[in-house]
Amino acid sequence: MKRSIIIAVLAVLVTATIVVWMLNSEGSISGKAIGMGSIQLVVLAFAALVVYRRWTAAKNKLPAEDEMSKSILRRGAATSYYVSMYMWLAFMFFEERIDLERSTMIGAGILGMAIIYALSWIYHMYIRRSHD
Amino acid sequence: MTNRLKELRARHDLTQSDLAQKVGVRRETIVFLEKGKYNPSLKLAYDIAQVFGMKIEEVFVF
C-alpha cells in the first residue's frame, strides 16, 4: 500500500509538471513537444494501472505482489534491458543524422526506456502468459 | 504439468479469491495456475496441497 501511495504521488507530480509546462508554453507547442508529452502520458497511464492493480488487491485482502507478479517484473526488466540496448545503439547510429541536442537525446532515451519497460511488462503479463 | 485445482476448488466450495487468500497470492496467479500457464514454486504447490489436505502429487500432475 505504501508503494502504491508513492507511485500515485509521483504520477501526480509528473502530471502537475506537464500541466505547468503546457500552461507556460502559451499555445506554441511544437510537434516534438507533443510527442514527448504523449510519451509522458503513456508512462502516467502505466503508473495508474500499477496503482489500480495494487489498490484492488489491497481491497480484496490479497498481496500486492506474489511470486508470479515478481516473475513477470523480472522478465519484463530483462526484456526491456535487452531492447533498450538496441534503442541506445540506434540513437548512437542516428546521432549525427538527427538535429537534436545531447540532453534532449538523453531525455528521450530515458523516456524510451520507461516506455519499453511498460510495454515488456504488458507483453509478459497479458500476451505471453507463460511464466514457468 | 497439469493440475486438478479447478476440480478441487469446486469440491471444497472455494472461489479463486478464497484460495488465493488462503495461500497468500493474487487471484490472477490462481487463474494462471488453473489454465496451466504458470508453474508454481515448491512452496506454493505445498501450500495449495495443504489447503485441500492432499499431497502435492495428488494436486499437480507431472
N, CA and C atoms of all chains as a GROMACS GRO file, in nm:
protein
  582
    1MET      N    1   0.083  -0.121   0.000
    1MET     CA    2   0.000   0.000   0.000
    1MET      C    3   0.087   0.126   0.000
    2LYS      N    4   0.197   0.120   0.080
    2LYS     CA    5   0.285   0.237   0.088
    2LYS      C    6   0.345   0.267  -0.050
    3ARG      N    7   0.382   0.158  -0.121
    3ARG     CA    8   0.441   0.177  -0.253
    3ARG      C    9   0.340   0.237  -0.352
    4SER      N   10   0.212   0.194  -0.338
    4SER     CA   11   0.106   0.250  -0.425
    4SER      C   12   0.095   0.400  -0.405
    5ILE      N   13   0.103   0.442  -0.277
    5ILE     CA   14   0.091   0.586  -0.247
    5ILE      C   15   0.208   0.661  -0.310
    6ILE      N   16   0.330   0.603  -0.299
    6ILE     CA   17   0.449   0.668  -0.357
    6ILE      C   18   0.431   0.682  -0.509
    7ILE      N   19   0.385   0.573  -0.574
    7ILE     CA   20   0.366   0.576  -0.720
    7ILE      C   21   0.260   0.680  -0.756
    8ALA      N   22   0.151   0.685  -0.676
    8ALA     CA   23   0.043   0.782  -0.703
    8ALA      C   24   0.096   0.925  -0.688
    9VAL      N   25   0.176   0.950  -0.584
    9VAL     CA   26   0.231   1.085  -0.562
    9VAL      C   27   0.322   1.123  -0.679
   10LEU      N   28   0.407   1.029  -0.722
   10LEU     CA   29   0.496   1.055  -0.836
   10LEU      C   30   0.415   1.086  -0.961
   11ALA      N   31   0.307   1.010  -0.983
   11ALA     CA   32   0.223   1.032  -1.101
   11ALA      C   33   0.159   1.171  -1.097
   12VAL      N   34   0.114   1.211  -0.978
   12VAL     CA   35   0.053   1.345  -0.963
   12VAL      C   36   0.158   1.452  -0.991
   13LEU      N   37   0.281   1.432  -0.940
   13LEU     CA   38   0.389   1.530  -0.963
   13LEU      C   39   0.419   1.544  -1.112
   14VAL      N   40   0.428   1.429  -1.180
   14VAL     CA   41   0.456   1.433  -1.325
   14VAL      C   42   0.343   1.504  -1.399
   15THR      N   43   0.217   1.472  -1.360
   15THR     CA   44   0.102   1.537  -1.423
   15THR      C   45   0.109   1.688  -1.401
   16ALA      N   46   0.138   1.728  -1.276
   16ALA     CA   47   0.146   1.871  -1.245
   16ALA      C   48   0.254   1.938  -1.329
   17THR      N   49   0.369   1.869  -1.344
   17THR     CA   50   0.479   1.924  -1.425
   17THR      C   51   0.434   1.945  -1.569
   18ILE      N   52   0.363   1.844  -1.624
   18ILE     CA   53   0.316   1.854  -1.763
   18ILE      C   54   0.219   1.973  -1.777
   19VAL      N   55   0.128   1.986  -1.679
   19VAL     CA   56   0.029   2.094  -1.684
   19VAL      C   57   0.099   2.230  -1.679
   20VAL      N   58   0.194   2.246  -1.585
   20VAL     CA   59   0.267   2.373  -1.571
   20VAL      C   60   0.342   2.405  -1.700
   21TRP      N   61   0.406   2.301  -1.757
   21TRP     CA   62   0.484   2.319  -1.881
   21TRP      C   63   0.392   2.361  -1.996
   22MET      N   64   0.272   2.299  -2.001
   22MET     CA   65   0.178   2.334  -2.109
   22MET      C   66   0.125   2.477  -2.091
   23LEU      N   67   0.100   2.513  -1.965
   23LEU     CA   68   0.050   2.649  -1.939
   23LEU      C   69   0.154   2.754  -1.974
   24ASN      N   70   0.281   2.723  -1.946
   24ASN     CA   71   0.389   2.819  -1.973
   24ASN      C   72   0.424   2.829  -2.121
   25SER      N   73   0.387   2.726  -2.198
   25SER     CA   74   0.425   2.727  -2.340
   25SER      C   75   0.338   2.824  -2.422
   26GLU      N   76   0.228   2.873  -2.365
   26GLU     CA   77   0.141   2.976  -2.425
   26GLU      C   78   0.098   2.942  -2.568
   27GLY      N   79   0.051   2.824  -2.584
   27GLY     CA   80  -0.008   2.784  -2.713
   27GLY      C   81   0.090   2.758  -2.825
   28SER      N   82   0.220   2.766  -2.798
   28SER     CA   83   0.318   2.742  -2.905
   28SER      C   84   0.386   2.606  -2.885
   29ILE      N   85   0.307   2.502  -2.880
   29ILE     CA   86   0.362   2.369  -2.857
   29ILE      C   87   0.399   2.305  -2.992
   30SER      N   88   0.526   2.266  -3.004
   30SER     CA   89   0.571   2.207  -3.130
   30SER      C   90   0.532   2.060  -3.138
   31GLY      N   91   0.548   2.003  -3.256
   31GLY     CA   92   0.517   1.861  -3.276
   31GLY      C   93   0.604   1.773  -3.189
   32LYS      N   94   0.732   1.812  -3.175
   32LYS     CA   95   0.826   1.735  -3.093
   32LYS      C   96   0.779   1.732  -2.947
   33ALA      N   97   0.733   1.850  -2.900
   33ALA     CA   98   0.686   1.860  -2.761
   33ALA      C   99   0.560   1.776  -2.741
   34ILE      N  100   0.475   1.774  -2.842
   34ILE     CA  101   0.352   1.692  -2.831
   34ILE      C  102   0.390   1.544  -2.822
   35GLY      N  103   0.491   1.506  -2.900
   35GLY     CA  104   0.540   1.367  -2.896
   35GLY      C  105   0.591   1.330  -2.758
   36MET      N  106   0.673   1.420  -2.701
   36MET     CA  107   0.728   1.395  -2.567
   36MET      C  108   0.615   1.390  -2.464
   37GLY      N  109   0.518   1.480  -2.480
   37GLY     CA  110   0.404   1.484  -2.387
   37GLY      C  111   0.324   1.356  -2.392
   38SER      N  112   0.305   1.302  -2.514
   38SER     CA  113   0.226   1.179  -2.524
   38SER      C  114   0.301   1.061  -2.464
   39ILE      N  115   0.435   1.061  -2.477
   39ILE     CA  116   0.514   0.953  -2.414
   39ILE      C  117   0.496   0.960  -2.262
   40GLN      N  118   0.501   1.085  -2.208
   40GLN     CA  119   0.483   1.101  -2.064
   40GLN      C  120   0.345   1.054  -2.020
   41LEU      N  121   0.246   1.077  -2.106
   41LEU     CA  122   0.110   1.032  -2.074
   41LEU      C  123   0.102   0.880  -2.070
   42VAL      N  124   0.176   0.814  -2.161
   42VAL     CA  125   0.178   0.667  -2.160
   42VAL      C  126   0.239   0.617  -2.030
   43VAL      N  127   0.350   0.682  -1.987
   43VAL     CA  128   0.414   0.645  -1.861
   43VAL      C  129   0.316   0.663  -1.744
   44LEU      N  130   0.242   0.775  -1.748
   44LEU     CA  131   0.142   0.801  -1.643
   44LEU      C  132   0.032   0.696  -1.643
   45ALA      N  133  -0.011   0.657  -1.763
   45ALA     CA  134  -0.116   0.554  -1.773
   45ALA      C  135  -0.066   0.424  -1.712
   46PHE      N  136   0.061   0.391  -1.735
   46PHE     CA  137   0.119   0.270  -1.678
   46PHE      C  138   0.121   0.279  -1.526
   47ALA      N  139   0.160   0.396  -1.474
   47ALA     CA  140   0.163   0.416  -1.328
   47ALA      C  141   0.021   0.400  -1.272
   48ALA      N  142  -0.078   0.455  -1.344
   48ALA     CA  143  -0.218   0.444  -1.298
   48ALA      C  144  -0.261   0.298  -1.294
   49LEU      N  145  -0.219   0.220  -1.394
   49LEU     CA  146  -0.254   0.078  -1.400
   49LEU      C  147  -0.193   0.004  -1.279
   50VAL      N  148  -0.065   0.034  -1.250
   50VAL     CA  149   0.004  -0.031  -1.138
   50VAL      C  150  -0.068   0.002  -1.006
   51VAL      N  151  -0.102   0.132  -0.988
   51VAL     CA  152  -0.171   0.174  -0.864
   51VAL      C  153  -0.307   0.107  -0.854
   52TYR      N  154  -0.379   0.101  -0.965
   52TYR     CA  155  -0.513   0.038  -0.965
   52TYR      C  156  -0.504  -0.110  -0.925
   53ARG      N  157  -0.405  -0.180  -0.985
   53ARG     CA  158  -0.389  -0.323  -0.954
   53ARG      C  159  -0.357  -0.343  -0.807
   54ARG      N  160  -0.269  -0.259  -0.754
   54ARG     CA  161  -0.231  -0.272  -0.613
   54ARG      C  162  -0.349  -0.238  -0.521
   55TRP      N  163  -0.425  -0.136  -0.560
   55TRP     CA  164  -0.538  -0.093  -0.479
   55TRP      C  165  -0.646  -0.200  -0.475
   56THR      N  166  -0.678  -0.260  -0.591
   56THR     CA  167  -0.782  -0.365  -0.592
   56THR      C  168  -0.734  -0.488  -0.514
   57ALA      N  169  -0.604  -0.520  -0.523
   57ALA     CA  170  -0.551  -0.633  -0.447
   57ALA      C  171  -0.564  -0.606  -0.297
   58ALA      N  172  -0.532  -0.483  -0.255
   58ALA     CA  173  -0.541  -0.448  -0.113
   58ALA      C  174  -0.687  -0.453  -0.067
   59LYS      N  175  -0.779  -0.410  -0.153
   59LYS     CA  176  -0.921  -0.410  -0.120
   59LYS      C  177  -0.972  -0.553  -0.098
   60ASN      N  178  -0.920  -0.646  -0.181
   60ASN     CA  179  -0.961  -0.787  -0.169
   60ASN      C  180  -0.875  -0.865  -0.069
   61LYS      N  181  -0.796  -0.792   0.007
   61LYS     CA  182  -0.706  -0.851   0.108
   61LYS      C  183  -0.611  -0.953   0.048
   62LEU      N  184  -0.564  -0.923  -0.073
   62LEU     CA  185  -0.466  -1.009  -0.139
   62LEU      C  186  -0.333  -0.934  -0.143
   63PRO      N  187  -0.221  -1.008  -0.151
   63PRO     CA  188  -0.091  -0.938  -0.157
   63PRO      C  189  -0.076  -0.859  -0.287
   64ALA      N  190  -0.010  -0.744  -0.276
   64ALA     CA  191   0.010  -0.660  -0.395
   64ALA      C  192   0.103  -0.730  -0.495
   65GLU      N  193   0.197  -0.805  -0.440
   65GLU     CA  194   0.293  -0.876  -0.526
   65GLU      C  195   0.303  -1.019  -0.477
   66ASP      N  196   0.306  -1.113  -0.567
   66ASP     CA  197   0.331  -1.251  -0.527
   66ASP      C  198   0.437  -1.308  -0.620
   67GLU      N  199   0.460  -1.439  -0.610
   67GLU     CA  200   0.572  -1.496  -0.686
   67GLU      C  201   0.553  -1.480  -0.838
   68MET      N  202   0.428  -1.486  -0.885
   68MET     CA  203   0.408  -1.472  -1.030
   68MET      C  204   0.430  -1.328  -1.076
   69SER      N  205   0.374  -1.233  -1.000
   69SER     CA  206   0.392  -1.094  -1.043
   69SER      C  207   0.540  -1.052  -1.036
   70LYS      N  208   0.611  -1.107  -0.936
   70LYS     CA  209   0.755  -1.078  -0.928
   70LYS      C  210   0.828  -1.138  -1.048
   71SER      N  211   0.785  -1.259  -1.087
   71SER     CA  212   0.846  -1.325  -1.203
   71SER      C  213   0.821  -1.242  -1.330
   72ILE      N  214   0.699  -1.187  -1.341
   72ILE     CA  215   0.666  -1.104  -1.458
   72ILE      C  216   0.751  -0.977  -1.457
   73LEU      N  217   0.768  -0.918  -1.338
   73LEU     CA  218   0.853  -0.797  -1.328
   73LEU      C  219   0.995  -0.827  -1.372
   74ARG      N  220   1.047  -0.942  -1.326
   74ARG     CA  221   1.185  -0.980  -1.361
   74ARG      C  222   1.198  -1.002  -1.512
   75ARG      N  223   1.102  -1.073  -1.568
   75ARG     CA  224   1.106  -1.099  -1.712
   75ARG      C  225   1.091  -0.969  -1.792
   76GLY      N  226   1.002  -0.882  -1.742
   76GLY     CA  227   0.982  -0.752  -1.807
   76GLY      C  228   1.110  -0.670  -1.805
   77ALA      N  229   1.178  -0.672  -1.688
   77ALA     CA  230   1.302  -0.597  -1.674
   77ALA      C  231   1.410  -0.651  -1.767
   78ALA      N  232   1.419  -0.785  -1.775
   78ALA     CA  233   1.520  -0.848  -1.860
   78ALA      C  234   1.495  -0.813  -2.007
   79THR      N  235   1.368  -0.825  -2.049
   79THR     CA  236   1.334  -0.796  -2.190
   79THR      C  237   1.362  -0.649  -2.221
   80SER      N  238   1.321  -0.560  -2.130
   80SER     CA  239   1.337  -0.417  -2.158
   80SER      C  240   1.485  -0.378  -2.161
   81TYR      N  241   1.566  -0.442  -2.077
   81TYR     CA  242   1.711  -0.415  -2.079
   81TYR      C  243   1.769  -0.451  -2.216
   82TYR      N  244   1.729  -0.568  -2.264
   82TYR     CA  245   1.777  -0.618  -2.392
   82TYR      C  246   1.735  -0.524  -2.506
   83VAL      N  247   1.607  -0.486  -2.507
   83VAL     CA  248   1.555  -0.399  -2.614
   83VAL      C  249   1.615  -0.259  -2.603
   84SER      N  250   1.633  -0.211  -2.478
   84SER     CA  251   1.687  -0.076  -2.457
   84SER      C  252   1.828  -0.062  -2.514
   85MET      N  253   1.906  -0.172  -2.506
   85MET     CA  254   2.042  -0.166  -2.560
   85MET      C  255   2.038  -0.137  -2.710
   86TYR      N  256   1.942  -0.201  -2.779
   86TYR     CA  257   1.928  -0.176  -2.923
   86TYR      C  258   1.879  -0.034  -2.949
   87MET      N  259   1.793   0.018  -2.859
   87MET     CA  260   1.746   0.155  -2.874
   87MET      C  261   1.863   0.254  -2.863
   88TRP      N  262   1.951   0.233  -2.763
   88TRP     CA  263   2.066   0.323  -2.747
   88TRP      C  264   2.163   0.310  -2.865
   89LEU      N  265   2.178   0.186  -2.915
   89LEU     CA  266   2.263   0.166  -3.034
   89LEU      C  267   2.208   0.245  -3.152
   90ALA      N  268   2.073   0.240  -3.167
   90ALA     CA  269   2.008   0.314  -3.276
   90ALA      C  270   2.029   0.463  -3.256
   91PHE      N  271   2.020   0.510  -3.133
   91PHE     CA  272   2.042   0.652  -3.102
   91PHE      C  273   2.184   0.693  -3.143
   92MET      N  274   2.281   0.605  -3.108
   92MET     CA  275   2.421   0.635  -3.142
   92MET      C  276   2.439   0.643  -3.293
   93PHE      N  277   2.371   0.550  -3.362
   93PHE     CA  278   2.383   0.544  -3.507
   93PHE      C  279   2.323   0.669  -3.573
   94PHE      N  280   2.207   0.713  -3.520
   94PHE     CA  281   2.137   0.826  -3.582
   94PHE      C  282   2.177   0.961  -3.522
   95GLU      N  283   2.267   0.960  -3.424
   95GLU     CA  284   2.302   1.083  -3.352
   95GLU      C  285   2.342   1.197  -3.447
   96GLU      N  286   2.426   1.165  -3.546
   96GLU     CA  287   2.474   1.270  -3.636
   96GLU      C  288   2.371   1.308  -3.742
   97ARG      N  289   2.276   1.216  -3.764
   97ARG     CA  290   2.175   1.244  -3.868
   97ARG      C  291   2.056   1.324  -3.813
   98ILE      N  292   2.035   1.312  -3.680
   98ILE     CA  293   1.922   1.385  -3.620
   98ILE      C  294   1.973   1.513  -3.556
   99ASP      N  295   1.900   1.622  -3.582
   99ASP     CA  296   1.942   1.752  -3.528
   99ASP      C  297   1.878   1.773  -3.390
  100LEU      N  298   1.934   1.705  -3.289
  100LEU     CA  299   1.882   1.719  -3.152
  100LEU      C  300   1.996   1.745  -3.057
  101GLU      N  301   1.967   1.820  -2.951
  101GLU     CA  302   2.071   1.845  -2.850
  101GLU      C  303   2.095   1.715  -2.773
  102ARG      N  304   2.218   1.702  -2.721
  102ARG     CA  305   2.254   1.579  -2.649
  102ARG      C  306   2.161   1.556  -2.528
  103SER      N  307   2.131   1.665  -2.455
  103SER     CA  308   2.045   1.649  -2.336
  103SER      C  309   1.905   1.602  -2.376
  104THR      N  310   1.856   1.652  -2.489
  104THR     CA  311   1.723   1.609  -2.538
  104THR      C  312   1.726   1.461  -2.574
  105MET      N  313   1.837   1.421  -2.640
  105MET     CA  314   1.852   1.280  -2.679
  105MET      C  315   1.851   1.191  -2.554
  106ILE      N  316   1.925   1.233  -2.451
  106ILE     CA  317   1.932   1.152  -2.328
  106ILE      C  318   1.793   1.145  -2.263
  107GLY      N  319   1.725   1.260  -2.259
  107GLY     CA  320   1.590   1.262  -2.202
  107GLY      C  321   1.497   1.170  -2.278
  108ALA      N  322   1.505   1.176  -2.411
  108ALA     CA  323   1.421   1.090  -2.495
  108ALA      C  324   1.455   0.943  -2.470
  109GLY      N  325   1.584   0.916  -2.453
  109GLY     CA  326   1.630   0.779  -2.428
  109GLY      C  327   1.574   0.726  -2.297
  110ILE      N  328   1.578   0.810  -2.193
  110ILE     CA  329   1.527   0.767  -2.061
  110ILE      C  330   1.376   0.741  -2.070
  111LEU      N  331   1.306   0.831  -2.137
  111LEU     CA  332   1.161   0.811  -2.155
  111LEU      C  333   1.134   0.684  -2.237
  112GLY      N  334   1.219   0.665  -2.340
  112GLY     CA  335   1.206   0.545  -2.424
  112GLY      C  336   1.223   0.419  -2.342
  113MET      N  337   1.320   0.422  -2.248
  113MET     CA  338   1.343   0.305  -2.163
  113MET      C  339   1.219   0.276  -2.077
  114ALA      N  340   1.158   0.385  -2.027
  114ALA     CA  341   1.036   0.368  -1.944
  114ALA      C  342   0.924   0.306  -2.028
  115ILE      N  343   0.911   0.355  -2.151
  115ILE     CA  344   0.807   0.301  -2.240
  115ILE      C  345   0.834   0.154  -2.270
  116ILE      N  346   0.961   0.123  -2.300
  116ILE     CA  347   0.997  -0.016  -2.334
  116ILE      C  348   0.967  -0.107  -2.214
  117TYR      N  349   0.997  -0.059  -2.093
  117TYR     CA  350   0.970  -0.140  -1.974
  117TYR      C  351   0.819  -0.164  -1.959
  118ALA      N  352   0.741  -0.057  -1.977
  118ALA     CA  353   0.595  -0.071  -1.966
  118ALA      C  354   0.543  -0.171  -2.070
  119LEU      N  355   0.593  -0.158  -2.193
  119LEU     CA  356   0.547  -0.248  -2.299
  119LEU      C  357   0.588  -0.393  -2.272
  120SER      N  358   0.711  -0.412  -2.222
  120SER     CA  359   0.754  -0.551  -2.199
  120SER      C  360   0.678  -0.611  -2.081
  121TRP      N  361   0.643  -0.527  -1.981
  121TRP     CA  362   0.560  -0.578  -1.870
  121TRP      C  363   0.423  -0.621  -1.924
  122ILE      N  364   0.363  -0.537  -2.010
  122ILE     CA  365   0.232  -0.569  -2.068
  122ILE      C  366   0.242  -0.698  -2.151
  123TYR      N  367   0.353  -0.709  -2.226
  123TYR     CA  368   0.374  -0.828  -2.309
  123TYR      C  369   0.377  -0.955  -2.222
  124HIS      N  370   0.456  -0.950  -2.114
  124HIS     CA  371   0.468  -1.070  -2.029
  124HIS      C  372   0.341  -1.094  -1.948
  125MET      N  373   0.271  -0.988  -1.912
  125MET     CA  374   0.151  -1.003  -1.829
  125MET      C  375   0.030  -1.051  -1.909
  126TYR      N  376   0.009  -0.991  -2.026
  126TYR     CA  377  -0.117  -1.017  -2.097
  126TYR      C  378  -0.101  -1.095  -2.228
  127ILE      N  379   0.016  -1.098  -2.287
  127ILE     CA  380   0.029  -1.162  -2.418
  127ILE      C  381   0.101  -1.296  -2.408
  128ARG      N  382   0.219  -1.296  -2.350
  128ARG     CA  383   0.297  -1.421  -2.347
  128ARG      C  384   0.231  -1.525  -2.256
  129ARG      N  385   0.192  -1.484  -2.140
  129ARG     CA  386   0.116  -1.566  -2.047
  129ARG      C  387   0.173  -1.706  -2.024
  130SER      N  388   0.301  -1.716  -2.014
  130SER     CA  389   0.363  -1.842  -1.976
  130SER      C  390   0.481  -1.808  -1.889
  131HIS      N  391   0.472  -1.838  -1.760
  131HIS     CA  392   0.573  -1.793  -1.665
  131HIS      C  393   0.618  -1.910  -1.579
  132ASP      N  394   0.701  -1.991  -1.634
  132ASP     CA  395   0.747  -2.108  -1.557
  132ASP      C  396   0.857  -2.069  -1.460
  133MET      N  397   0.303  -2.966  -1.716
  133MET     CA  398   0.244  -3.003  -1.587
  133MET      C  399   0.097  -2.962  -1.583
  134THR      N  400   0.010  -3.055  -1.545
  134THR     CA  401  -0.133  -3.022  -1.532
  134THR      C  402  -0.169  -3.022  -1.383
  135ASN      N  403  -0.288  -2.975  -1.354
  135ASN     CA  404  -0.330  -2.978  -1.213
  135ASN      C  405  -0.481  -2.995  -1.201
  136ARG      N  406  -0.524  -3.026  -1.079
  136ARG     CA  407  -0.667  -3.050  -1.053
  136ARG      C  408  -0.728  -2.937  -0.971
  137LEU      N  409  -0.669  -2.820  -0.983
  137LEU     CA  410  -0.711  -2.708  -0.898
  137LEU      C  411  -0.859  -2.676  -0.911
  138LYS      N  412  -0.906  -2.666  -1.036
  138LYS     CA  413  -1.044  -2.625  -1.059
  138LYS      C  414  -1.142  -2.725  -0.994
  139GLU      N  415  -1.112  -2.852  -1.019
  139GLU     CA  416  -1.198  -2.959  -0.965
  139GLU      C  417  -1.197  -2.958  -0.812
  140LEU      N  418  -1.078  -2.944  -0.754
  140LEU     CA  419  -1.067  -2.947  -0.608
  140LEU      C  420  -1.130  -2.823  -0.545
  141ARG      N  421  -1.116  -2.712  -0.615
  141ARG     CA  422  -1.175  -2.587  -0.566
  141ARG      C  423  -1.326  -2.600  -0.559
  142ALA      N  424  -1.383  -2.658  -0.666
  142ALA     CA  425  -1.528  -2.676  -0.671
  142ALA      C  426  -1.572  -2.772  -0.561
  143ARG      N  427  -1.494  -2.877  -0.540
  143ARG     CA  428  -1.530  -2.976  -0.439
  143ARG      C  429  -1.529  -2.916  -0.297
  144HIS      N  430  -1.433  -2.824  -0.275
  144HIS     CA  431  -1.422  -2.760  -0.143
  144HIS      C  432  -1.502  -2.629  -0.136
  145ASP      N  433  -1.577  -2.601  -0.241
  145ASP     CA  434  -1.661  -2.481  -0.247
  145ASP      C  435  -1.579  -2.354  -0.220
  146LEU      N  436  -1.468  -2.343  -0.291
  146LEU     CA  437  -1.381  -2.225  -0.275
  146LEU      C  438  -1.380  -2.145  -0.405
  147THR      N  439  -1.384  -2.014  -0.393
  147THR     CA  440  -1.367  -1.931  -0.513
  147THR      C  441  -1.217  -1.913  -0.536
  148GLN      N  442  -1.183  -1.859  -0.653
  148GLN     CA  443  -1.041  -1.834  -0.682
  148GLN      C  444  -0.983  -1.738  -0.579
  149SER      N  445  -1.062  -1.636  -0.542
  149SER     CA  446  -1.016  -1.538  -0.442
  149SER      C  447  -0.995  -1.603  -0.306
  150ASP      N  448  -1.087  -1.694  -0.268
  150ASP     CA  449  -1.073  -1.762  -0.139
  150ASP      C  450  -0.941  -1.839  -0.134
  151LEU      N  451  -0.917  -1.916  -0.241
  151LEU     CA  452  -0.794  -1.996  -0.245
  151LEU      C  453  -0.671  -1.905  -0.246
  152ALA      N  454  -0.681  -1.796  -0.324
  152ALA     CA  455  -0.568  -1.701  -0.330
  152ALA      C  456  -0.537  -1.645  -0.192
  153GLN      N  457  -0.642  -1.610  -0.119
  153GLN     CA  458  -0.624  -1.554   0.016
  153GLN      C  459  -0.560  -1.657   0.108
  154LYS      N  460  -0.604  -1.782   0.098
  154LYS     CA  461  -0.554  -1.888   0.186
  154LYS      C  462  -0.405  -1.916   0.164
  155VAL      N  463  -0.362  -1.905   0.039
  155VAL     CA  464  -0.221  -1.937   0.011
  155VAL      C  465  -0.135  -1.811  -0.007
  156GLY      N  466  -0.198  -1.693   0.006
  156GLY     CA  467  -0.123  -1.567   0.004
  156GLY      C  468  -0.068  -1.527  -0.132
  157VAL      N  469  -0.151  -1.548  -0.236
  157VAL     CA  470  -0.111  -1.499  -0.369
  157VAL      C  471  -0.226  -1.418  -0.428
  158ARG      N  472  -0.201  -1.353  -0.542
  158ARG     CA  473  -0.306  -1.277  -0.610
  158ARG      C  474  -0.400  -1.376  -0.680
  159ARG      N  475  -0.524  -1.331  -0.704
  159ARG     CA  476  -0.622  -1.418  -0.772
  159ARG      C  477  -0.574  -1.457  -0.912
  160GLU      N  478  -0.507  -1.360  -0.976
  160GLU     CA  479  -0.453  -1.386  -1.111
  160GLU      C  480  -0.364  -1.509  -1.114
  161THR      N  481  -0.287  -1.527  -1.007
  161THR     CA  482  -0.195  -1.640  -1.002
  161THR      C  483  -0.273  -1.771  -1.004
  162ILE      N  484  -0.385  -1.775  -0.932
  162ILE     CA  485  -0.469  -1.894  -0.932
  162ILE      C  486  -0.528  -1.916  -1.073
  163VAL      N  487  -0.569  -1.805  -1.136
  163VAL     CA  488  -0.624  -1.815  -1.273
  163VAL      C  489  -0.519  -1.876  -1.366
  164PHE      N  490  -0.398  -1.824  -1.359
  164PHE     CA  491  -0.289  -1.872  -1.446
  164PHE      C  492  -0.256  -2.019  -1.416
  165LEU      N  493  -0.260  -2.053  -1.286
  165LEU     CA  494  -0.232  -2.192  -1.247
  165LEU      C  495  -0.337  -2.286  -1.306
  166GLU      N  496  -0.462  -2.246  -1.294
  166GLU     CA  497  -0.571  -2.332  -1.344
  166GLU      C  498  -0.564  -2.350  -1.495
  167LYS      N  499  -0.519  -2.245  -1.564
  167LYS     CA  500  -0.509  -2.254  -1.709
  167LYS      C  501  -0.381  -2.327  -1.753
  168GLY      N  502  -0.298  -2.359  -1.656
  168GLY     CA  503  -0.172  -2.427  -1.687
  168GLY      C  504  -0.068  -2.336  -1.748
  169LYS      N  505  -0.085  -2.204  -1.725
  169LYS     CA  506   0.008  -2.107  -1.784
  169LYS      C  507   0.121  -2.070  -1.688
  170TYR      N  508   0.112  -2.121  -1.567
  170TYR     CA  509   0.214  -2.086  -1.468
  170TYR      C  510   0.244  -2.208  -1.381
  171ASN      N  511   0.372  -2.239  -1.366
  171ASN     CA  512   0.411  -2.348  -1.278
  171ASN      C  513   0.450  -2.290  -1.142
  172PRO      N  514   0.386  -2.334  -1.035
  172PRO     CA  515   0.412  -2.273  -0.904
  172PRO      C  516   0.546  -2.314  -0.846
  173SER      N  517   0.592  -2.236  -0.750
  173SER     CA  518   0.712  -2.275  -0.675
  173SER      C  519   0.675  -2.394  -0.587
  174LEU      N  520   0.776  -2.460  -0.534
  174LEU     CA  521   0.750  -2.576  -0.448
  174LEU      C  522   0.668  -2.534  -0.326
  175LYS      N  523   0.699  -2.414  -0.272
  175LYS     CA  524   0.627  -2.366  -0.153
  175LYS      C  525   0.479  -2.343  -0.185
  176LEU      N  526   0.453  -2.278  -0.298
  176LEU     CA  527   0.313  -2.251  -0.333
  176LEU      C  528   0.238  -2.382  -0.359
  177ALA      N  529   0.303  -2.476  -0.428
  177ALA     CA  530   0.240  -2.606  -0.455
  177ALA      C  531   0.208  -2.675  -0.323
  178TYR      N  532   0.301  -2.667  -0.228
  178TYR     CA  533   0.282  -2.730  -0.096
  178TYR      C  534   0.165  -2.662  -0.023
  179ASP      N  535   0.163  -2.529  -0.024
  179ASP     CA  536   0.055  -2.455   0.044
  179ASP      C  537  -0.082  -2.491  -0.014
  180ILE      N  538  -0.088  -2.500  -0.146
  180ILE     CA  539  -0.217  -2.533  -0.211
  180ILE      C  540  -0.260  -2.675  -0.173
  181ALA      N  541  -0.164  -2.767  -0.176
  181ALA     CA  542  -0.195  -2.906  -0.140
  181ALA      C  543  -0.245  -2.913   0.004
  182GLN      N  544  -0.184  -2.832   0.092
  182GLN     CA  545  -0.225  -2.829   0.234
  182GLN      C  546  -0.370  -2.782   0.249
  183VAL      N  547  -0.409  -2.682   0.168
  183VAL     CA  548  -0.546  -2.630   0.175
  183VAL      C  549  -0.646  -2.741   0.147
  184PHE      N  550  -0.612  -2.828   0.049
  184PHE     CA  551  -0.703  -2.936   0.013
  184PHE      C  552  -0.677  -3.064   0.094
  185GLY      N  553  -0.580  -3.058   0.184
  185GLY     CA  554  -0.548  -3.174   0.266
  185GLY      C  555  -0.496  -3.291   0.185
  186MET      N  556  -0.418  -3.258   0.082
  186MET     CA  557  -0.367  -3.364  -0.007
  186MET      C  558  -0.215  -3.350  -0.023
  187LYS      N  559  -0.156  -3.449  -0.093
  187LYS     CA  560  -0.014  -3.440  -0.124
  187LYS      C  561   0.003  -3.360  -0.253
  188ILE      N  562   0.122  -3.302  -0.271
  188ILE     CA  563   0.147  -3.221  -0.391
  188ILE      C  564   0.117  -3.300  -0.519
  189GLU      N  565   0.164  -3.425  -0.522
  189GLU     CA  566   0.148  -3.505  -0.645
  189GLU      C  567   0.002  -3.542  -0.674
  190GLU      N  568  -0.084  -3.526  -0.573
  190GLU     CA  569  -0.226  -3.553  -0.596
  190GLU      C  570  -0.296  -3.431  -0.658
  191VAL      N  571  -0.235  -3.315  -0.640
  191VAL     CA  572  -0.293  -3.192  -0.695
  191VAL      C  573  -0.228  -3.157  -0.830
  192PHE      N  574  -0.096  -3.169  -0.833
  192PHE     CA  575  -0.022  -3.135  -0.955
  192PHE      C  576   0.031  -3.263  -1.020
  193VAL      N  577   0.000  -3.276  -1.147
  193VAL     CA  578   0.039  -3.399  -1.218
  193VAL      C  579   0.153  -3.366  -1.315
  194PHE      N  580   0.267  -3.433  -1.294
  194PHE     CA  581   0.383  -3.409  -1.380
  194PHE      C  582   0.386  -3.504  -1.499
   0.00000   0.00000   0.00000
